Amino acid sequence: MRDYLKEPHRAIGDGVPVEGYFLWSFIDNYEWMGRYQLRFGVFYNDYEPQERTPKVSAKGFIRIIAANRIV
């Protein structure tokens, strides 16, 4: 995720007016072709009890937001 965030940071340094950044998905999305085997997002979804658990990437993104810089 840090590598992806470096590009908007570089663009800002080049004078591009970047107004925001969105992760592809804040929660795992369904991959219909993968029959739910592939999981994306920064939260793990446990389908049965409908619980979401932050992945390591979510915790990293929280640190980046809190610091307002790539950490």
mmCIF file of the N, C-alpha and C atoms, coordinates in Angstrom:
data_MODEL
# 
_entry.id   MODEL 
# 
loop_
_atom_site.group_PDB 
_atom_site.id 
_atom_site.type_symbol 
_atom_site.label_atom_id 
_atom_site.label_alt_id 
_atom_site.label_comp_id 
_atom_site.label_asym_id 
_atom_site.label_entity_id 
_atom_site.label_seq_id 
_atom_site.pdbx_PDB_ins_code 
_atom_site.Cartn_x 
_atom_site.Cartn_y 
_atom_site.Cartn_z 
_atom_site.occupancy 
_atom_site.B_iso_or_equiv 
_atom_site.pdbx_formal_charge 
_atom_site.auth_seq_id 
_atom_site.auth_comp_id 
_atom_site.auth_asym_id 
_atom_site.auth_atom_id 
_atom_site.pdbx_PDB_model_num 
ATOM 1   N N  . MET A 1 1  ? 0.819   -1.176  0.000   1.00 0.00 ? 1  MET A N  1 
ATOM 2   C CA . MET A 1 1  ? 0.000   0.000   0.000   1.00 0.00 ? 1  MET A CA 1 
ATOM 3   C C  . MET A 1 1  ? 0.873   1.252   0.000   1.00 0.00 ? 1  MET A C  1 
ATOM 4   N N  . ARG A 1 2  ? 1.972   1.190   0.726   1.00 0.00 ? 2  ARG A N  1 
ATOM 5   C CA . ARG A 1 2  ? 2.872   2.361   0.735   1.00 0.00 ? 2  ARG A CA 1 
ATOM 6   C C  . ARG A 1 2  ? 3.337   2.693   -0.675  1.00 0.00 ? 2  ARG A C  1 
ATOM 7   N N  . ASP A 1 3  ? 3.645   1.668   -1.470  1.00 0.00 ? 3  ASP A N  1 
ATOM 8   C CA . ASP A 1 3  ? 4.112   1.924   -2.834  1.00 0.00 ? 3  ASP A CA 1 
ATOM 9   C C  . ASP A 1 3  ? 3.042   2.637   -3.658  1.00 0.00 ? 3  ASP A C  1 
ATOM 10  N N  . TYR A 1 4  ? 1.785   2.256   -3.471  1.00 0.00 ? 4  TYR A N  1 
ATOM 11  C CA . TYR A 1 4  ? 0.705   2.922   -4.205  1.00 0.00 ? 4  TYR A CA 1 
ATOM 12  C C  . TYR A 1 4  ? 0.529   4.361   -3.752  1.00 0.00 ? 4  TYR A C  1 
ATOM 13  N N  . LEU A 1 5  ? 0.726   4.614   -2.471  1.00 0.00 ? 5  LEU A N  1 
ATOM 14  C CA . LEU A 1 5  ? 0.560   5.969   -1.951  1.00 0.00 ? 5  LEU A CA 1 
ATOM 15  C C  . LEU A 1 5  ? 1.719   6.881   -2.333  1.00 0.00 ? 5  LEU A C  1 
ATOM 16  N N  . LYS A 1 6  ? 2.844   6.307   -2.683  1.00 0.00 ? 6  LYS A N  1 
ATOM 17  C CA . LYS A 1 6  ? 3.989   7.124   -3.092  1.00 0.00 ? 6  LYS A CA 1 
ATOM 18  C C  . LYS A 1 6  ? 3.707   7.888   -4.380  1.00 0.00 ? 6  LYS A C  1 
ATOM 19  N N  . GLU A 1 7  ? 2.888   7.322   -5.256  1.00 0.00 ? 7  GLU A N  1 
ATOM 20  C CA . GLU A 1 7  ? 2.609   7.978   -6.546  1.00 0.00 ? 7  GLU A CA 1 
ATOM 21  C C  . GLU A 1 7  ? 1.786   9.254   -6.390  1.00 0.00 ? 7  GLU A C  1 
ATOM 22  N N  . PRO A 1 8  ? 0.683   9.236   -5.622  1.00 0.00 ? 8  PRO A N  1 
ATOM 23  C CA . PRO A 1 8  ? 0.003   10.528  -5.413  1.00 0.00 ? 8  PRO A CA 1 
ATOM 24  C C  . PRO A 1 8  ? 0.906   11.539  -4.704  1.00 0.00 ? 8  PRO A C  1 
ATOM 25  N N  . HIS A 1 9  ? 1.750   11.044  -3.798  1.00 0.00 ? 9  HIS A N  1 
ATOM 26  C CA . HIS A 1 9  ? 2.685   11.929  -3.097  1.00 0.00 ? 9  HIS A CA 1 
ATOM 27  C C  . HIS A 1 9  ? 3.650   12.565  -4.090  1.00 0.00 ? 9  HIS A C  1 
ATOM 28  N N  . ARG A 1 10 ? 4.148   11.763  -5.022  1.00 0.00 ? 10 ARG A N  1 
ATOM 29  C CA . ARG A 1 10 ? 5.045   12.284  -6.056  1.00 0.00 ? 10 ARG A CA 1 
ATOM 30  C C  . ARG A 1 10 ? 4.311   13.290  -6.934  1.00 0.00 ? 10 ARG A C  1 
ATOM 31  N N  . ALA A 1 11 ? 3.057   12.968  -7.286  1.00 0.00 ? 11 ALA A N  1 
ATOM 32  C CA . ALA A 1 11 ? 2.272   13.864  -8.139  1.00 0.00 ? 11 ALA A CA 1 
ATOM 33  C C  . ALA A 1 11 ? 2.060   15.219  -7.455  1.00 0.00 ? 11 ALA A C  1 
ATOM 34  N N  . ILE A 1 12 ? 1.777   15.196  -6.157  1.00 0.00 ? 12 ILE A N  1 
ATOM 35  C CA . ILE A 1 12 ? 1.607   16.445  -5.418  1.00 0.00 ? 12 ILE A CA 1 
ATOM 36  C C  . ILE A 1 12 ? 2.895   17.258  -5.472  1.00 0.00 ? 12 ILE A C  1 
ATOM 37  N N  . GLY A 1 13 ? 4.019   16.582  -5.291  1.00 0.00 ? 13 GLY A N  1 
ATOM 38  C CA . GLY A 1 13 ? 5.312   17.257  -5.383  1.00 0.00 ? 13 GLY A CA 1 
ATOM 39  C C  . GLY A 1 13 ? 5.556   17.861  -6.759  1.00 0.00 ? 13 GLY A C  1 
ATOM 40  N N  . ASP A 1 14 ? 4.956   17.254  -7.795  1.00 0.00 ? 14 ASP A N  1 
ATOM 41  C CA . ASP A 1 14 ? 5.081   17.763  -9.158  1.00 0.00 ? 14 ASP A CA 1 
ATOM 42  C C  . ASP A 1 14 ? 4.064   18.851  -9.475  1.00 0.00 ? 14 ASP A C  1 
ATOM 43  N N  . GLY A 1 15 ? 3.215   19.187  -8.483  1.00 0.00 ? 15 GLY A N  1 
ATOM 44  C CA . GLY A 1 15 ? 2.250   20.262  -8.690  1.00 0.00 ? 15 GLY A CA 1 
ATOM 45  C C  . GLY A 1 15 ? 0.862   19.820  -9.106  1.00 0.00 ? 15 GLY A C  1 
ATOM 46  N N  . VAL A 1 16 ? 0.605   18.522  -9.130  1.00 0.00 ? 16 VAL A N  1 
ATOM 47  C CA . VAL A 1 16 ? -0.730  18.025  -9.488  1.00 0.00 ? 16 VAL A CA 1 
ATOM 48  C C  . VAL A 1 16 ? -1.669  18.269  -8.308  1.00 0.00 ? 16 VAL A C  1 
ATOM 49  N N  . PRO A 1 17 ? -2.848  18.847  -8.555  1.00 0.00 ? 17 PRO A N  1 
ATOM 50  C CA . PRO A 1 17 ? -3.767  19.137  -7.447  1.00 0.00 ? 17 PRO A CA 1 
ATOM 51  C C  . PRO A 1 17 ? -4.550  17.888  -7.006  1.00 0.00 ? 17 PRO A C  1 
ATOM 52  N N  . VAL A 1 18 ? -3.901  17.010  -6.276  1.00 0.00 ? 18 VAL A N  1 
ATOM 53  C CA . VAL A 1 18 ? -4.553  15.790  -5.778  1.00 0.00 ? 18 VAL A CA 1 
ATOM 54  C C  . VAL A 1 18 ? -5.449  16.183  -4.610  1.00 0.00 ? 18 VAL A C  1 
ATOM 55  N N  . GLU A 1 19 ? -6.739  15.884  -4.724  1.00 0.00 ? 19 GLU A N  1 
ATOM 56  C CA . GLU A 1 19 ? -7.689  16.293  -3.686  1.00 0.00 ? 19 GLU A CA 1 
ATOM 57  C C  . GLU A 1 19 ? -8.109  15.148  -2.777  1.00 0.00 ? 19 GLU A C  1 
ATOM 58  N N  . GLY A 1 20 ? -7.744  13.928  -3.119  1.00 0.00 ? 20 GLY A N  1 
ATOM 59  C CA . GLY A 1 20 ? -8.128  12.805  -2.276  1.00 0.00 ? 20 GLY A CA 1 
ATOM 60  C C  . GLY A 1 20 ? -7.578  11.514  -2.820  1.00 0.00 ? 20 GLY A C  1 
ATOM 61  N N  . TYR A 1 21 ? -7.706  10.481  -2.040  1.00 0.00 ? 21 TYR A N  1 
ATOM 62  C CA . TYR A 1 21 ? -7.252  9.148   -2.441  1.00 0.00 ? 21 TYR A CA 1 
ATOM 63  C C  . TYR A 1 21 ? -8.202  8.129   -1.828  1.00 0.00 ? 21 TYR A C  1 
ATOM 64  N N  . PHE A 1 22 ? -8.630  7.179   -2.617  1.00 0.00 ? 22 PHE A N  1 
ATOM 65  C CA . PHE A 1 22 ? -9.513  6.134   -2.134  1.00 0.00 ? 22 PHE A CA 1 
ATOM 66  C C  . PHE A 1 22 ? -8.839  4.785   -2.310  1.00 0.00 ? 22 PHE A C  1 
ATOM 67  N N  . LEU A 1 23 ? -8.843  4.005   -1.275  1.00 0.00 ? 23 LEU A N  1 
ATOM 68  C CA . LEU A 1 23 ? -8.415  2.622   -1.425  1.00 0.00 ? 23 LEU A CA 1 
ATOM 69  C C  . LEU A 1 23 ? -9.420  1.941   -2.340  1.00 0.00 ? 23 LEU A C  1 
ATOM 70  N N  . TRP A 1 24 ? -8.998  0.880   -2.990  1.00 0.00 ? 24 TRP A N  1 
ATOM 71  C CA . TRP A 1 24 ? -9.901  0.197   -3.904  1.00 0.00 ? 24 TRP A CA 1 
ATOM 72  C C  . TRP A 1 24 ? -11.159 -0.235  -3.168  1.00 0.00 ? 24 TRP A C  1 
ATOM 73  N N  . SER A 1 25 ? -11.001 -0.745  -1.977  1.00 0.00 ? 25 SER A N  1 
ATOM 74  C CA . SER A 1 25 ? -12.153 -1.217  -1.218  1.00 0.00 ? 25 SER A CA 1 
ATOM 75  C C  . SER A 1 25 ? -11.827 -1.156  0.268   1.00 0.00 ? 25 SER A C  1 
ATOM 76  N N  . PHE A 1 26 ? -12.738 -0.621  1.055   1.00 0.00 ? 26 PHE A N  1 
ATOM 77  C CA . PHE A 1 26 ? -12.533 -0.620  2.494   1.00 0.00 ? 26 PHE A CA 1 
ATOM 78  C C  . PHE A 1 26 ? -12.926 -1.960  3.094   1.00 0.00 ? 26 PHE A C  1 
ATOM 79  N N  . ILE A 1 27 ? -13.737 -2.704  2.390   1.00 0.00 ? 27 ILE A N  1 
ATOM 80  C CA . ILE A 1 27 ? -14.102 -4.045  2.843   1.00 0.00 ? 27 ILE A CA 1 
ATOM 81  C C  . ILE A 1 27 ? -13.875 -5.011  1.701   1.00 0.00 ? 27 ILE A C  1 
ATOM 82  N N  . ASP A 1 28 ? -13.773 -6.273  2.026   1.00 0.00 ? 28 ASP A N  1 
ATOM 83  C CA . ASP A 1 28 ? -13.611 -7.280  0.980   1.00 0.00 ? 28 ASP A CA 1 
ATOM 84  C C  . ASP A 1 28 ? -14.814 -7.250  0.064   1.00 0.00 ? 28 ASP A C  1 
ATOM 85  N N  . ASN A 1 29 ? -14.557 -7.319  -1.215  1.00 0.00 ? 29 ASN A N  1 
ATOM 86  C CA . ASN A 1 29 ? -15.668 -7.396  -2.150  1.00 0.00 ? 29 ASN A CA 1 
ATOM 87  C C  . ASN A 1 29 ? -15.806 -8.826  -2.632  1.00 0.00 ? 29 ASN A C  1 
ATOM 88  N N  . TYR A 1 30 ? -16.933 -9.104  -3.194  1.00 0.00 ? 30 TYR A N  1 
ATOM 89  C CA . TYR A 1 30 ? -17.168 -10.453 -3.721  1.00 0.00 ? 30 TYR A CA 1 
ATOM 90  C C  . TYR A 1 30 ? -16.495 -10.581 -5.075  1.00 0.00 ? 30 TYR A C  1 
ATOM 91  N N  . GLU A 1 31 ? -15.763 -11.614 -5.270  1.00 0.00 ? 31 GLU A N  1 
ATOM 92  C CA . GLU A 1 31 ? -15.181 -11.910 -6.568  1.00 0.00 ? 31 GLU A CA 1 
ATOM 93  C C  . GLU A 1 31 ? -15.986 -13.060 -7.149  1.00 0.00 ? 31 GLU A C  1 
ATOM 94  N N  . TRP A 1 32 ? -16.956 -12.708 -7.950  1.00 0.00 ? 32 TRP A N  1 
ATOM 95  C CA . TRP A 1 32 ? -17.879 -13.705 -8.473  1.00 0.00 ? 32 TRP A CA 1 
ATOM 96  C C  . TRP A 1 32 ? -17.153 -14.800 -9.246  1.00 0.00 ? 32 TRP A C  1 
ATOM 97  N N  . MET A 1 33 ? -16.181 -14.426 -10.025 1.00 0.00 ? 33 MET A N  1 
ATOM 98  C CA . MET A 1 33 ? -15.474 -15.427 -10.820 1.00 0.00 ? 33 MET A CA 1 
ATOM 99  C C  . MET A 1 33 ? -14.625 -16.342 -9.942  1.00 0.00 ? 33 MET A C  1 
ATOM 100 N N  . GLY A 1 34 ? -14.175 -15.847 -8.803  1.00 0.00 ? 34 GLY A N  1 
ATOM 101 C CA . GLY A 1 34 ? -13.336 -16.641 -7.915  1.00 0.00 ? 34 GLY A CA 1 
ATOM 102 C C  . GLY A 1 34 ? -14.122 -17.434 -6.895  1.00 0.00 ? 34 GLY A C  1 
ATOM 103 N N  . ARG A 1 35 ? -15.465 -17.365 -6.998  1.00 0.00 ? 35 ARG A N  1 
ATOM 104 C CA . ARG A 1 35 ? -16.331 -18.110 -6.061  1.00 0.00 ? 35 ARG A CA 1 
ATOM 105 C C  . ARG A 1 35 ? -15.967 -17.821 -4.610  1.00 0.00 ? 35 ARG A C  1 
ATOM 106 N N  . TYR A 1 36 ? -15.744 -16.554 -4.321  1.00 0.00 ? 36 TYR A N  1 
ATOM 107 C CA . TYR A 1 36 ? -15.467 -16.081 -2.967  1.00 0.00 ? 36 TYR A CA 1 
ATOM 108 C C  . TYR A 1 36 ? -14.135 -16.562 -2.403  1.00 0.00 ? 36 TYR A C  1 
ATOM 109 N N  . GLN A 1 37 ? -13.269 -17.119 -3.229  1.00 0.00 ? 37 GLN A N  1 
ATOM 110 C CA . GLN A 1 37 ? -11.968 -17.578 -2.748  1.00 0.00 ? 37 GLN A CA 1 
ATOM 111 C C  . GLN A 1 37 ? -10.964 -16.431 -2.654  1.00 0.00 ? 37 GLN A C  1 
ATOM 112 N N  . LEU A 1 38 ? -11.055 -15.486 -3.571  1.00 0.00 ? 38 LEU A N  1 
ATOM 113 C CA . LEU A 1 38 ? -10.155 -14.332 -3.555  1.00 0.00 ? 38 LEU A CA 1 
ATOM 114 C C  . LEU A 1 38 ? -10.725 -13.262 -2.642  1.00 0.00 ? 38 LEU A C  1 
ATOM 115 N N  . ARG A 1 39 ? -9.897  -12.700 -1.813  1.00 0.00 ? 39 ARG A N  1 
ATOM 116 C CA . ARG A 1 39 ? -10.354 -11.675 -0.880  1.00 0.00 ? 39 ARG A CA 1 
ATOM 117 C C  . ARG A 1 39 ? -9.519  -10.421 -1.074  1.00 0.00 ? 39 ARG A C  1 
ATOM 118 N N  . PHE A 1 40 ? -10.216 -9.308  -1.134  1.00 0.00 ? 40 PHE A N  1 
ATOM 119 C CA . PHE A 1 40 ? -9.572  -8.022  -1.318  1.00 0.00 ? 40 PHE A CA 1 
ATOM 120 C C  . PHE A 1 40 ? -9.980  -7.108  -0.168  1.00 0.00 ? 40 PHE A C  1 
ATOM 121 N N  . GLY A 1 41 ? -9.462  -5.911  -0.161  1.00 0.00 ? 41 GLY A N  1 
ATOM 122 C CA . GLY A 1 41 ? -9.855  -4.940  0.845   1.00 0.00 ? 41 GLY A CA 1 
ATOM 123 C C  . GLY A 1 41 ? -8.926  -4.933  2.040   1.00 0.00 ? 41 GLY A C  1 
ATOM 124 N N  . VAL A 1 42 ? -9.218  -4.063  2.969   1.00 0.00 ? 42 VAL A N  1 
ATOM 125 C CA . VAL A 1 42 ? -8.386  -3.908  4.143   1.00 0.00 ? 42 VAL A CA 1 
ATOM 126 C C  . VAL A 1 42 ? -9.045  -4.483  5.394   1.00 0.00 ? 42 VAL A C  1 
ATOM 127 N N  . PHE A 1 43 ? -10.235 -5.025  5.231   1.00 0.00 ? 43 PHE A N  1 
ATOM 128 C CA . PHE A 1 43 ? -10.919 -5.709  6.324   1.00 0.00 ? 43 PHE A CA 1 
ATOM 129 C C  . PHE A 1 43 ? -11.256 -7.124  5.896   1.00 0.00 ? 43 PHE A C  1 
ATOM 130 N N  . TYR A 1 44 ? -11.119 -8.056  6.829   1.00 0.00 ? 44 TYR A N  1 
ATOM 131 C CA . TYR A 1 44 ? -11.519 -9.438  6.580   1.00 0.00 ? 44 TYR A CA 1 
ATOM 132 C C  . TYR A 1 44 ? -12.972 -9.571  7.010   1.00 0.00 ? 44 TYR A C  1 
ATOM 133 N N  . ASN A 1 45 ? -13.804 -10.101 6.142   1.00 0.00 ? 45 ASN A N  1 
ATOM 134 C CA . ASN A 1 45 ? -15.211 -10.327 6.463   1.00 0.00 ? 45 ASN A CA 1 
ATOM 135 C C  . ASN A 1 45 ? -15.437 -11.790 6.766   1.00 0.00 ? 45 ASN A C  1 
ATOM 136 N N  . ASP A 1 46 ? -15.935 -12.065 7.946   1.00 0.00 ? 46 ASP A N  1 
ATOM 137 C CA . ASP A 1 46 ? -16.354 -13.424 8.306   1.00 0.00 ? 46 ASP A CA 1 
ATOM 138 C C  . ASP A 1 46 ? -17.840 -13.478 7.983   1.00 0.00 ? 46 ASP A C  1 
ATOM 139 N N  . TYR A 1 47 ? -18.194 -14.213 6.936   1.00 0.00 ? 47 TYR A N  1 
ATOM 140 C CA . TYR A 1 47 ? -19.546 -14.165 6.408   1.00 0.00 ? 47 TYR A CA 1 
ATOM 141 C C  . TYR A 1 47 ? -20.603 -14.689 7.383   1.00 0.00 ? 47 TYR A C  1 
ATOM 142 N N  . GLU A 1 48 ? -20.288 -15.749 8.094   1.00 0.00 ? 48 GLU A N  1 
ATOM 143 C CA . GLU A 1 48 ? -21.305 -16.367 8.948   1.00 0.00 ? 48 GLU A CA 1 
ATOM 144 C C  . GLU A 1 48 ? -21.779 -15.446 10.081  1.00 0.00 ? 48 GLU A C  1 
ATOM 145 N N  . PRO A 1 49 ? -20.884 -14.948 10.934  1.00 0.00 ? 49 PRO A N  1 
ATOM 146 C CA . PRO A 1 49 ? -21.374 -14.057 12.000  1.00 0.00 ? 49 PRO A CA 1 
ATOM 147 C C  . PRO A 1 49 ? -21.458 -12.593 11.561  1.00 0.00 ? 49 PRO A C  1 
ATOM 148 N N  . GLN A 1 50 ? -21.097 -12.323 10.279  1.00 0.00 ? 50 GLN A N  1 
ATOM 149 C CA . GLN A 1 50 ? -21.116 -10.961 9.744   1.00 0.00 ? 50 GLN A CA 1 
ATOM 150 C C  . GLN A 1 50 ? -20.220 -10.025 10.563  1.00 0.00 ? 50 GLN A C  1 
ATOM 151 N N  . GLU A 1 51 ? -18.985 -10.473 10.807  1.00 0.00 ? 51 GLU A N  1 
ATOM 152 C CA . GLU A 1 51 ? -18.017 -9.666  11.547  1.00 0.00 ? 51 GLU A CA 1 
ATOM 153 C C  . GLU A 1 51 ? -16.883 -9.239  10.630  1.00 0.00 ? 51 GLU A C  1 
ATOM 154 N N  . ARG A 1 52 ? -16.411 -8.025  10.840  1.00 0.00 ? 52 ARG A N  1 
ATOM 155 C CA . ARG A 1 52 ? -15.284 -7.487  10.075  1.00 0.00 ? 52 ARG A CA 1 
ATOM 156 C C  . ARG A 1 52 ? -14.099 -7.313  11.008  1.00 0.00 ? 52 ARG A C  1 
ATOM 157 N N  . THR A 1 53 ? -12.936 -7.753  10.526  1.00 0.00 ? 53 THR A N  1 
ATOM 158 C CA . THR A 1 53 ? -11.707 -7.641  11.296  1.00 0.00 ? 53 THR A CA 1 
ATOM 159 C C  . THR A 1 53 ? -10.679 -6.885  10.465  1.00 0.00 ? 53 THR A C  1 
ATOM 160 N N  . PRO A 1 54 ? -10.062 -5.834  11.015  1.00 0.00 ? 54 PRO A N  1 
ATOM 161 C CA . PRO A 1 54 ? -9.054  -5.105  10.248  1.00 0.00 ? 54 PRO A CA 1 
ATOM 162 C C  . PRO A 1 54 ? -7.854  -5.994  9.932   1.00 0.00 ? 54 PRO A C  1 
ATOM 163 N N  . LYS A 1 55 ? -7.398  -5.915  8.688   1.00 0.00 ? 55 LYS A N  1 
ATOM 164 C CA . LYS A 1 55 ? -6.175  -6.610  8.288   1.00 0.00 ? 55 LYS A CA 1 
ATOM 165 C C  . LYS A 1 55 ? -4.987  -5.716  8.633   1.00 0.00 ? 55 LYS A C  1 
ATOM 166 N N  . VAL A 1 56 ? -3.790  -6.233  8.463   1.00 0.00 ? 56 VAL A N  1 
ATOM 167 C CA . VAL A 1 56 ? -2.569  -5.456  8.707   1.00 0.00 ? 56 VAL A CA 1 
ATOM 168 C C  . VAL A 1 56 ? -2.591  -4.193  7.848   1.00 0.00 ? 56 VAL A C  1 
ATOM 169 N N  . SER A 1 57 ? -3.072  -4.304  6.618   1.00 0.00 ? 57 SER A N  1 
ATOM 170 C CA . SER A 1 57 ? -3.108  -3.139  5.729   1.00 0.00 ? 57 SER A CA 1 
ATOM 171 C C  . SER A 1 57 ? -4.025  -2.048  6.266   1.00 0.00 ? 57 SER A C  1 
ATOM 172 N N  . ALA A 1 58 ? -5.113  -2.411  6.941   1.00 0.00 ? 58 ALA A N  1 
ATOM 173 C CA . ALA A 1 58 ? -6.008  -1.406  7.531   1.00 0.00 ? 58 ALA A CA 1 
ATOM 174 C C  . ALA A 1 58 ? -5.291  -0.659  8.636   1.00 0.00 ? 58 ALA A C  1 
ATOM 175 N N  . LYS A 1 59 ? -4.573  -1.386  9.455   1.00 0.00 ? 59 LYS A N  1 
ATOM 176 C CA . LYS A 1 59 ? -3.846  -0.749  10.551  1.00 0.00 ? 59 LYS A CA 1 
ATOM 177 C C  . LYS A 1 59 ? -2.761  0.184   10.007  1.00 0.00 ? 59 LYS A C  1 
ATOM 178 N N  . GLY A 1 60 ? -2.110  -0.233  8.921   1.00 0.00 ? 60 GLY A N  1 
ATOM 179 C CA . GLY A 1 60 ? -1.108  0.622   8.291   1.00 0.00 ? 60 GLY A CA 1 
ATOM 180 C C  . GLY A 1 60 ? -1.723  1.883   7.711   1.00 0.00 ? 60 GLY A C  1 
ATOM 181 N N  . PHE A 1 61 ? -2.880  1.740   7.082   1.00 0.00 ? 61 PHE A N  1 
ATOM 182 C CA . PHE A 1 61 ? -3.557  2.899   6.501   1.00 0.00 ? 61 PHE A CA 1 
ATOM 183 C C  . PHE A 1 61 ? -3.997  3.871   7.600   1.00 0.00 ? 61 PHE A C  1 
ATOM 184 N N  . ILE A 1 62 ? -4.433  3.342   8.732   1.00 0.00 ? 62 ILE A N  1 
ATOM 185 C CA . ILE A 1 62 ? -4.818  4.181   9.866   1.00 0.00 ? 62 ILE A CA 1 
ATOM 186 C C  . ILE A 1 62 ? -3.609  4.990   10.351  1.00 0.00 ? 62 ILE A C  1 
ATOM 187 N N  . ARG A 1 63 ? -2.445  4.342   10.423  1.00 0.00 ? 63 ARG A N  1 
ATOM 188 C CA . ARG A 1 63 ? -1.225  5.058   10.839  1.00 0.00 ? 63 ARG A CA 1 
ATOM 189 C C  . ARG A 1 63 ? -0.870  6.167   9.847   1.00 0.00 ? 63 ARG A C  1 
ATOM 190 N N  . ILE A 1 64 ? -1.019  5.875   8.567   1.00 0.00 ? 64 ILE A N  1 
ATOM 191 C CA . ILE A 1 64 ? -0.722  6.873   7.531   1.00 0.00 ? 64 ILE A CA 1 
ATOM 192 C C  . ILE A 1 64 ? -1.653  8.064   7.663   1.00 0.00 ? 64 ILE A C  1 
ATOM 193 N N  . ILE A 1 65 ? -2.944  7.807   7.862   1.00 0.00 ? 65 ILE A N  1 
ATOM 194 C CA . ILE A 1 65 ? -3.916  8.888   7.997   1.00 0.00 ? 65 ILE A CA 1 
ATOM 195 C C  . ILE A 1 65 ? -3.610  9.705   9.242   1.00 0.00 ? 65 ILE A C  1 
ATOM 196 N N  . ALA A 1 66 ? -3.333  9.038   10.353  1.00 0.00 ? 66 ALA A N  1 
ATOM 197 C CA . ALA A 1 66 ? -3.067  9.738   11.618  1.00 0.00 ? 66 ALA A CA 1 
ATOM 198 C C  . ALA A 1 66 ? -1.819  10.622  11.515  1.00 0.00 ? 66 ALA A C  1 
ATOM 199 N N  . ALA A 1 67 ? -0.797  10.139  10.826  1.00 0.00 ? 67 ALA A N  1 
ATOM 200 C CA . ALA A 1 67 ? 0.453   10.878  10.708  1.00 0.00 ? 67 ALA A CA 1 
ATOM 201 C C  . ALA A 1 67 ? 0.409   11.902  9.570   1.00 0.00 ? 67 ALA A C  1 
ATOM 202 N N  . ASN A 1 68 ? -0.575  11.747  8.678   1.00 0.00 ? 68 ASN A N  1 
ATOM 203 C CA . ASN A 1 68 ? -0.698  12.597  7.493   1.00 0.00 ? 68 ASN A CA 1 
ATOM 204 C C  . ASN A 1 68 ? 0.570   12.558  6.645   1.00 0.00 ? 68 ASN A C  1 
ATOM 205 N N  . ARG A 1 69 ? 1.161   11.362  6.584   1.00 0.00 ? 69 ARG A N  1 
ATOM 206 C CA . ARG A 1 69 ? 2.352   11.140  5.768   1.00 0.00 ? 69 ARG A CA 1 
ATOM 207 C C  . ARG A 1 69 ? 2.526   9.630   5.597   1.00 0.00 ? 69 ARG A C  1 
ATOM 208 N N  . ILE A 1 70 ? 3.315   9.246   4.620   1.00 0.00 ? 70 ILE A N  1 
ATOM 209 C CA . ILE A 1 70 ? 3.578   7.836   4.393   1.00 0.00 ? 70 ILE A CA 1 
ATOM 210 C C  . ILE A 1 70 ? 4.577   7.367   5.450   1.00 0.00 ? 70 ILE A C  1 
ATOM 211 N N  . VAL A 1 71 ? 4.164   6.429   6.272   1.00 0.00 ? 71 VAL A N  1 
ATOM 212 C CA . VAL A 1 71 ? 5.009   5.918   7.357   1.00 0.00 ? 71 VAL A CA 1 
ATOM 213 C C  . VAL A 1 71 ? 5.421   4.496   7.086   1.00 0.00 ? 71 VAL A C  1 
# 
